[in-house]
Amino acid sequence: MSTEQIDQIVKENYVKISPESEETIRQKLVGADEGMAQTAFANLKSPTTVLLVSIFLGALGIDRFLLGQKLYGVLKLVTAGGCGIWTIVDWFTTGERTRAYNTKNILEVLNRQ
C-alpha cells in the first residue's frame, strides 16, 4: 500500500485504535494489500457506542460481551455490575478497552498475511 493510502486509513480510524500502536499498524500496512487492509479495519467498534452501551446496559455486562470478554460479561451480569461499582469503573475505562480490542483485531488480521 502507498503511504497516502495508509495515512488515510489511519486518519479515518484514529479514534478507534490505540495511539501507542499506530506505528506498528502503519508498518504492517506497508506490506499489506488493499483488500487485507479493508478486512482489518472493517468491523471496528466505536468507543463512543461502547460507552453508551456501558452507561445504559453496563449492569447487564453487555459492554463486556461486545468486546469479546464473555467471562467478565457473565460475572458482571450475575453480580449486577459488581453492585454498580464495576459498572461505574467501566464508564471510565471503556474507551481504552475498546481501542485495545480494535488494535488487537487489526493486528491479528494483518499478521495472517
C-alpha positions as CSV (number, residue, x, y, z in Angstrom):
1,M,0.0,0.0,0.0
2,S,1.1,3.5,-0.6
3,T,1.9,6.0,2.2
4,E,-1.1,8.1,1.2
5,Q,-3.5,5.2,1.5
6,I,-2.0,4.2,4.9
7,D,-2.3,7.8,6.1
8,Q,-6.0,7.9,5.0
9,I,-6.9,4.6,6.7
10,V,-5.2,5.5,9.9
11,K,-6.7,9.0,9.9
12,E,-10.2,7.6,9.3
13,N,-9.9,5.2,12.2
14,Y,-7.7,7.2,14.6
15,V,-10.2,7.3,17.4
16,K,-10.8,3.6,17.2
17,I,-7.2,2.4,17.7
18,S,-4.6,2.7,20.5
19,P,-2.3,5.7,19.8
20,E,0.8,3.7,21.0
21,S,0.1,1.0,18.4
22,E,-0.3,3.4,15.5
23,E,3.3,3.0,14.3
24,T,3.1,-0.8,14.5
25,I,-0.1,-0.8,12.4
26,R,1.5,1.5,9.9
27,Q,4.4,-0.9,9.5
28,K,2.1,-3.9,9.0
29,L,0.0,-1.9,6.4
30,V,3.1,-1.3,4.3
31,G,3.3,-4.9,3.3
32,A,-0.4,-5.5,3.1
33,D,-2.6,-5.3,0.0
34,E,-5.6,-3.1,0.0
35,G,-8.1,-5.9,0.4
36,M,-6.3,-7.1,3.6
37,A,-6.3,-3.6,5.0
38,Q,-10.1,-3.2,4.3
39,T,-10.7,-6.5,6.0
40,A,-8.6,-5.5,9.1
41,F,-10.5,-2.2,9.5
42,A,-14.0,-3.5,8.6
43,N,-15.5,-4.3,11.9
44,L,-14.1,-1.9,14.4
45,K,-16.1,-0.9,17.4
46,S,-16.7,2.7,18.2
47,P,-15.5,3.7,21.7
48,T,-18.5,6.1,21.9
49,T,-21.0,3.4,21.1
50,V,-19.5,1.0,23.6
51,L,-19.5,3.8,26.2
52,L,-23.2,4.4,25.6
53,V,-23.9,0.7,25.8
54,S,-21.9,0.6,29.1
55,I,-23.9,3.5,30.5
56,F,-27.3,2.1,29.7
57,L,-26.7,-1.7,29.8
58,G,-23.5,-1.9,31.7
59,A,-25.0,-3.6,34.7
60,L,-26.0,-6.5,32.4
61,G,-22.5,-6.9,31.1
62,I,-23.4,-6.1,27.5
63,D,-20.4,-3.8,27.1
64,R,-18.1,-6.7,28.0
65,F,-19.8,-9.1,25.7
66,L,-19.4,-6.5,22.8
67,L,-15.6,-6.6,23.4
68,G,-15.4,-10.4,23.4
69,Q,-15.0,-10.7,27.2
70,K,-17.6,-13.4,27.8
71,L,-16.4,-14.4,31.3
72,Y,-16.4,-10.8,32.5
73,G,-19.8,-10.2,30.9
74,V,-21.3,-13.2,32.7
75,L,-19.7,-12.1,36.0
76,K,-21.0,-8.6,35.6
77,L,-24.5,-9.9,34.8
78,V,-24.6,-12.2,37.8
79,T,-23.3,-9.5,40.2
80,A,-25.4,-6.7,38.7
81,G,-22.3,-4.9,37.7
82,G,-20.5,-5.6,40.9
83,C,-23.3,-3.9,42.8
84,G,-22.9,-0.9,40.5
85,I,-19.2,-0.2,41.3
86,W,-17.8,-2.3,38.4
87,T,-20.2,-0.6,36.1
88,I,-19.1,2.9,37.1
89,V,-15.4,2.0,36.8
90,D,-16.1,0.7,33.3
91,W,-17.6,4.0,32.3
92,F,-14.1,5.5,32.6
93,T,-12.1,2.6,31.1
94,T,-14.3,1.5,28.3
95,G,-12.7,3.8,25.7
96,E,-9.2,2.4,26.3
97,R,-10.5,-1.2,26.3
98,T,-12.4,-0.7,23.0
99,R,-9.3,0.8,21.3
100,A,-7.2,-2.1,22.7
101,Y,-9.8,-4.6,21.3
102,N,-9.8,-2.9,17.9
103,T,-6.0,-2.8,17.8
104,K,-5.7,-6.5,18.7
105,N,-8.1,-7.5,16.0
106,I,-6.4,-5.3,13.3
107,L,-3.0,-6.8,14.1
108,E,-4.4,-10.4,14.1
109,V,-5.8,-9.8,10.5
110,L,-2.6,-8.1,9.3
111,N,-0.4,-10.9,10.8
112,R,-2.2,-13.6,8.8
113,Q,-0.7,-12.4,5.6
